[in-house]
Amino acid sequence: MITIRFYRIYDIGLDIDLDWLEKELASSFSTARASFVRVRPTSIIMEIPPLLIRLGQCSVEKEGENFEFSVFARIFRVGAISLCFAYEKEDADFEFLENTALLFSEQEGLEDLFLSHLNTLADILKPHIRGFSLSPDFFEDYTIYHMDRMDDSIDPIPILAGEKIDFSPQVREEILKGSHSYTKHDRAIFSWDSALICDPETPTDLFDLIEFANVQVFELRYYDRELSRSMEKMYEDIAFADKLSFFKRRQLYRTIMTQLMQDNAALSEVTEKVNNLIKVTEDVYYARVYATVLKTLRSEQWSESVNRKIDMIQDNYSMLSDEVRIEHSNYLEWIIIVLIAIEIVMAVVERIV
């Protein structure tokens, strides 16, 4: 048996009340909450499990083969939407898995299916989420391949690399270093945009763990982009303010500072939620898997980029605050000088009179 899961993750930029949304959708759709079945409940902690919505079946024909997909979506409280197309075939071998993986390399041929179901999902959610909006062109994609047996004679590299060529030893080593096994009969290999899992049982827990790691990294990417936009607007506003008169400039500086303070507080809160989306505590194997996937997806670099931009916003806030304070002090000094000058003039006039 083989299983293939094609994921694409999007964001609507809003926190979502999943408990309320679940109640709203329960009467019309089949919904569920994520749960891990092969570990103790305390081993993996999710403060608010994502909401799963089943979207039925669809199919696509490619090179004479018909592929039937089960479609479902997960909604995360941080505003992430994960859309998944799952394909299963009972009597398939590794050769079929490899051919299918190369056929759909980089999820080629699935764009229209993802867009169609994304629009369907948007129509479902819009009435229940105020301010709902998303960009279909900005997403994270990931593919998980699974087969129910491990065979040391197979070569996993073409599946994970998306092409069948004579790879160099360095490329092979780079891909295979993200490998983990729990028993002698299973193996999981993680690359930057796909994973291959060989396990006699269907590893739904690993599927979910990999998906959550992708959501976490995608959210960091999303807010890194939002911070870049915020910083661009900040620099444009400061440049514009510098051309204004003293009073208008000081007023615009205060407006910019207020906006920066609000953005910084909101983004700091959101990134904290993203980084604590899920915690793997007692299970050593799952903790290593989660850490490996995050590392492979370059989570640390995105997190550093977000933190660096937040620090830059705080530095600019401090700079503007100092500028406003200095200008205010200079303004007061000029008032004092003028008042002293008036007093001197009045004293001279009195003497003359």
C-alpha positions in Angstrom: 0.0 0.0 0.0 1.1 3.5 -0.7 -0.1 6.9 0.4 0.7 10.3 -1.0 -0.4 13.6 0.6 -0.1 16.9 -1.2 -0.3 19.9 1.1 -0.6 23.7 0.4 -0.7 26.1 3.3 -2.3 29.6 3.1 -2.9 32.4 5.6 -5.8 34.9 6.1 -3.9 37.1 8.6 -6.5 36.8 11.4 -6.8 34.9 14.6 -9.7 32.4 14.4 -12.0 31.3 17.2 -12.0 27.6 16.4 -14.5 26.6 19.1 -17.1 29.1 17.7 -16.2 28.2 14.0 -16.7 24.5 14.8 -20.2 25.1 16.2 -21.1 27.2 13.2 -20.0 24.5 10.7 -21.0 21.4 12.5 -24.5 21.3 11.1 -23.4 21.4 7.5 -19.9 19.8 7.3 -18.1 16.9 8.7 -15.6 18.4 11.2 -13.1 17.0 13.7 -10.2 18.2 15.9 -6.6 16.9 15.5 -5.5 14.3 17.9 -2.4 12.0 18.2 -3.2 8.3 18.5 0.2 6.6 18.9 1.6 8.7 21.8 0.5 9.6 25.3 -1.7 12.7 25.5 1.0 14.6 27.5 3.7 13.8 24.9 2.5 16.3 22.4 0.7 19.4 23.6 -1.6 21.5 21.5 -3.3 24.3 23.4 -6.0 24.7 20.7 -6.1 21.8 18.2 -6.8 22.8 14.6 -10.2 22.2 13.1 -10.5 19.6 10.3 -13.1 20.0 7.5 -13.7 17.2 5.0 -14.3 18.5 1.5 -15.2 15.2 -0.2 -13.5 13.6 -3.2 -12.0 14.7 -6.5 -10.0 13.1 -9.3 -7.4 14.1 -11.9 -6.2 12.1 -14.9 -2.6 12.1 -15.9 -0.8 10.1 -18.5 -3.7 7.6 -18.7 -3.9 7.0 -14.9 -6.9 8.3 -12.9 -6.0 9.5 -9.4 -8.8 9.8 -6.9 -8.1 12.1 -4.0 -9.7 12.6 -0.6 -9.7 16.4 0.2 -9.7 17.9 3.6 -8.6 21.2 5.2 -7.3 22.1 8.6 -7.9 25.6 10.1 -5.4 26.8 12.7 -6.2 29.5 15.3 -3.3 31.6 14.0 -5.1 32.1 10.7 -3.3 29.3 8.7 -5.3 27.1 6.4 -3.8 23.8 5.3 -5.4 22.2 2.2 -4.5 18.5 1.6 -5.1 16.1 -1.3 -4.6 12.5 -0.1 -4.2 9.5 -2.5 -4.1 5.8 -1.5 -3.6 2.7 -3.5 -3.7 -0.7 -1.9 -1.9 -2.9 -4.4 0.9 -0.5 -5.4 4.6 -1.2 -5.1 7.6 1.2 -4.8 8.0 1.4 -8.6 4.4 2.8 -8.8 5.2 5.2 -5.9 8.3 6.5 -7.6 6.6 6.9 -11.0 3.7 8.8 -9.4 6.1 11.0 -7.4 8.0 12.0 -10.6 4.7 12.5 -12.4 3.5 15.0 -9.8 7.0 16.4 -9.1 6.6 19.9 -7.4 2.9 19.2 -7.4 2.7 19.7 -11.1 -0.8 19.4 -12.5 -2.5 20.1 -9.2 -2.7 23.9 -9.4 -6.3 24.0 -10.7 -7.5 21.5 -8.1 -5.9 23.5 -5.2 -7.3 26.8 -6.5 -10.8 25.3 -7.0 -11.0 23.8 -3.5 -9.4 26.9 -2.0 -12.2 29.0 -3.5 -14.7 26.5 -2.2 -13.2 26.7 1.3 -13.2 30.5 1.1 -16.9 30.5 0.3 -17.5 28.2 3.4 -15.5 30.4 5.8 -16.2 33.9 4.6 -19.7 34.1 6.2 -18.2 33.1 9.6 -15.0 35.1 9.7 -15.2 38.8 9.6 -12.4 40.4 7.4 -11.6 37.1 5.7 -9.1 37.5 2.8 -6.2 35.4 1.5 -3.7 35.5 -1.3 -3.8 32.2 -3.4 -0.4 33.0 -4.8 1.4 33.0 -1.4 1.6 29.5 0.1 3.8 26.8 1.4 3.7 23.4 -0.4 4.9 20.0 1.0 4.4 16.4 -0.1 4.5 13.3 2.0 5.0 9.8 0.5 4.3 6.7 2.5 4.7 3.0 1.8 3.9 0.1 4.1 7.2 -1.6 4.0 10.9 -0.8 4.2 13.2 -2.2 1.6 16.9 -1.4 1.7 17.2 -2.0 -2.0 15.1 1.0 -3.0 16.5 4.4 -3.7 14.6 7.2 -2.0 16.5 10.0 -3.6 14.6 10.4 -6.9 11.3 10.6 -4.9 12.6 13.3 -2.5 14.5 15.2 -5.2 11.7 15.1 -7.8 13.9 13.8 -10.6 15.7 10.6 -11.6 19.3 11.4 -12.4 22.8 10.3 -11.3 23.0 12.3 -8.1 26.3 13.3 -6.6 27.4 11.8 -3.2 27.1 15.2 -1.6 23.4 15.6 -2.7 22.7 12.1 -1.4 24.3 12.8 1.9 22.5 16.1 2.3 19.1 14.5 1.7 19.6 11.4 3.7 21.0 13.1 6.8 17.4 14.0 7.7 16.5 10.4 8.5 15.0 8.8 11.6 13.8 5.3 12.6 11.8 4.2 15.6 12.1 0.4 15.0 14.0 -1.8 12.7 11.0 -1.9 10.4 10.4 1.8 9.8 12.2 4.8 8.4 11.4 8.4 7.8 13.4 10.8 5.6 12.8 14.5 5.5 13.8 16.9 2.8 13.0 20.6 2.3 9.8 20.1 0.4 8.9 16.4 0.8 9.2 13.4 3.1 9.3 9.6 2.5 8.0 7.4 5.3 8.3 3.6 5.3 6.1 2.1 8.0 3.9 -1.0 8.2 1.2 1.1 9.8 -0.2 4.3 8.5 1.7 7.0 10.5 -1.0 9.6 10.8 0.8 11.1 13.8 3.8 11.7 11.7 1.7 13.2 8.9 0.2 15.6 11.4 3.5 16.5 13.0 5.1 17.3 9.6 2.1 19.4 8.6 2.2 21.4 11.9 5.9 22.1 11.4 5.2 23.4 7.9 2.4 25.6 9.2 4.8 27.0 11.8 7.5 27.8 9.3 4.9 29.2 6.8 3.5 31.5 9.5 7.0 32.8 10.2 7.4 33.5 6.4 4.0 35.2 6.3 4.8 37.6 9.2 8.3 38.2 8.0 6.7 39.5 4.8 4.2 41.6 6.8 7.0 43.1 8.8 8.9 44.0 5.6 5.8 45.8 4.4 5.3 47.5 7.7 9.0 48.7 7.6 8.7 49.9 4.0 5.6 52.0 5.0 7.4 53.3 8.1 10.4 54.5 6.1 8.1 56.1 3.5 6.1 57.9 6.2 9.3 59.1 7.9 10.7 60.4 4.6 7.4 62.2 4.0 7.3 63.7 7.5 10.8 65.1 7.2 9.5 67.4 4.4 6.8 68.9 6.6 6.8 71.9 8.9 7.8 71.5 12.6 4.3 71.1 13.9 3.0 68.8 11.2 6.2 66.7 11.3 5.9 66.2 15.1 2.2 65.2 14.7 3.0 62.7 12.0 5.9 61.3 14.0 3.5 60.6 16.9 1.1 58.9 14.4 3.9 56.7 13.1 5.0 55.9 16.7 1.5 54.8 17.7 1.2 52.6 14.6 4.6 51.1 15.2 3.7 50.3 18.8 0.4 48.7 17.8 2.1 46.6 15.0 5.0 45.5 17.3 2.6 44.4 20.1 0.4 42.5 17.7 3.2 40.8 15.7 5.1 39.9 18.9 1.9 38.2 20.3 1.3 36.4 17.0 4.8 35.1 16.6 4.7 33.9 20.2 1.6 31.9 19.3 3.2 30.5 16.2 6.3 29.4 18.1 4.1 27.6 20.6 1.7 26.1 18.1 2.7 22.7 19.3 5.1 21.4 22.0 6.6 17.9 21.8 7.6 17.1 25.4 8.0 13.5 26.5 8.3 11.5 23.3 12.0 11.6 22.3 11.4 10.2 18.8 8.7 12.6 17.9 10.7 15.5 19.4 13.6 14.6 17.1 11.4 14.3 14.1 9.8 17.7 14.8 13.2 19.3 15.3 14.5 17.8 12.1 11.6 19.0 10.0 11.9 22.5 11.4 15.6 22.5 10.8 15.2 21.2 7.2 12.6 23.9 6.6 15.0 26.6 7.9 12.7 27.6 10.7 15.5 29.1 12.7 16.5 31.5 9.8 12.9 32.7 9.4 12.5 33.1 13.2 15.8 35.2 13.3 14.6 37.3 10.4 11.3 38.1 12.2 13.0 38.9 15.5 15.5 41.1 13.7 12.8 43.1 12.0 10.9 43.4 15.3 14.0 44.8 16.9 14.5 47.2 14.0 10.9 48.5 14.5 11.6 48.9 18.2 14.8 50.8 17.4 13.0 53.1 15.0 10.3 53.7 17.6 13.0 54.7 20.1 14.6 56.9 17.5 11.4 58.7 16.7 10.6 59.1 20.4 14.0 60.7 21.0 13.5 62.9 18.0 10.1 64.1 19.2 11.5 64.7 22.7 14.4 66.7 21.4 12.2 68.8 19.1 9.8 69.4 22.0 12.7 70.5 24.2 14.0 72.8 21.5 10.5 74.2 21.1 10.3 74.9 24.8 13.8 76.5 24.8 12.7 78.8 22.0 9.6 79.8 24.0 11.7 80.5 27.0 14.2 82.6 24.9 11.3 84.6 23.4 9.7 85.2 26.8 13.1 86.4 28.2 13.5 88.6 25.2 10.0 90.1 25.8 10.8 90.7 29.4 14.0 92.5 28.5 12.2 94.6 25.9 9.5 95.5 28.4 12.1 96.5 31.0 14.0 98.7 28.5 10.7 100.4 27.5 9.8 101.0 31.1 13.1 102.7 31.8 12.8 104.8 28.7 9.3 105.9 29.6 
